[in-house]
Amino acid sequence: MSKKLFVLLSLFLLDRVLKIYFWQHTNFAYLNKNISFSLPIGQYFLWPILFLLIIFVYFQAYQAYQKNTKHFYAWSLILIGAISNILDRLNYGGVIDFINLPYFTVFNLSDVFIFCGVVYLLVDKIKTK
């Protein structure tokens, strides 16, 4: 297994273990049945959008991997974060959030992965223009 894939798999597993631990062993976990920042969206819209986004992000990550570009990790972080949150939705009916920043929001490590990947891509795009 390549070093890149090992790092990503390790991050994915860390997220999964933390979510399960906080859900089963603490009172800090919150099940978010909505999308980011608890914004409501109907299930009929959510699943098709998630499916299309996963396909798009997967192909972006795959192309970056094939071309060995610096965007591979960014797209991959977005992908593993999205997959982990989808697994939560399938297994628990919502996303397990356990990091609570008072007066802001409750989120999880997957959300951090997605945020970091998107910010990296945006900053890189701004810097190259």
N, C-alpha and C positions, 0 to 999 in steps of 0.2 A: 504494500500500500504506500502511495506517495506521501510525503510529509504534509503536503497541502490537504489531502483528504483526511489524514490522521488528525490534524488540528481541527478541521471542521467537524468531524465525527465526535471528537472529544468535547467540543463546545456544545454540540447538539445533545450529547448524553448528559453533560453537566446541567443543561437546562431542564431536561426531562426528569433527572433525579431530584433537582431542587423543587420543581413543581409538585412532584409526587410526595416528597417529604413534607413540604409546607401544607399540602392539602390533607395529608393523613395524620400529621403529628403536631400541628400548631393551630392557633386561632387566627393567624395572620392572613390566611388565604381567602381570596374573594373570587367567586365564579362570575365572570363577566360574559353575559349572553349577548351583548351588543358588540360594536366594533370599537375602534380607538376612542379613548376618552369617554367610553360608555355611550357613544352616539347610537341611537336605535336604527336598525335597518331590518327590513323584512327578510325572512329566511329564503323566500323565493328569489330575492335579489342577491343575497349574500353568497350562496353556493355557486351560482354561475360566474359571479365576479371573481371569487376565490380561485375557481378552476382555471379561468382564463389568465389570471395573474400568475398562478403557479407555472403554467405552461410558458408564458412570456419570460418570467424570471429564470426558469430552468434553461431555456435556450440562450439567454444572454450569458448565464454562467458557463454553459457548455462552450459557447463561442469564445469567451474570454479564456477558458482553460485550453482550448485547442490552439489559440493564438498566443498563449502564454503572456497575456496582458496583465497589467496591474489591477484591472477591474474584476479579476476572478474572485478575490476575497470579498469584495463589496457585494457583488451579485450573489455569492454563495451565502454570505451572512443573511441577506434578505431571504434567500430560499430556505435555509434551515430554520430561521425564525418563523416564517410562514408555515412550514410543514409542522413544526412543533405546536403552533397555535391551532392548526387544523386538527391535529391528533387530539388536542384537548376538546375541541368542539365535538368530535366524533365520540370520544370516550365519556365526556362529562356533560355535554350539552352547552358548554361555554368554555371560555379561556380562563385558566387558573392564573390569577394575578396575586403577587405576594410582596412586592416592593411598594411600600406606601410612603409617598412624599406628602406630608400634610399640606393642605391648601393647594395641591396640584392635581395629582392623580395616583391611581394604583396601577402598577404594571408588572411585567415579568422580564426575565432575561431575554426571551425571544424578542420582545419589543425593543430591547436595547440593541440586539443584533440588527434588527430591521432599521432602526433609527441610524445606527452607525454606518450601515451600508448605504443608505440613501444620502446621508450627509456627505460621505466620501465622494459619491458619484456627482452630487451637486457642486461641491467645492472644486472637484477636478474639472468639471464642465466649465465653471466660471473662470478658473485659472487658465484654461486652454483657449478661451475666446479673447 
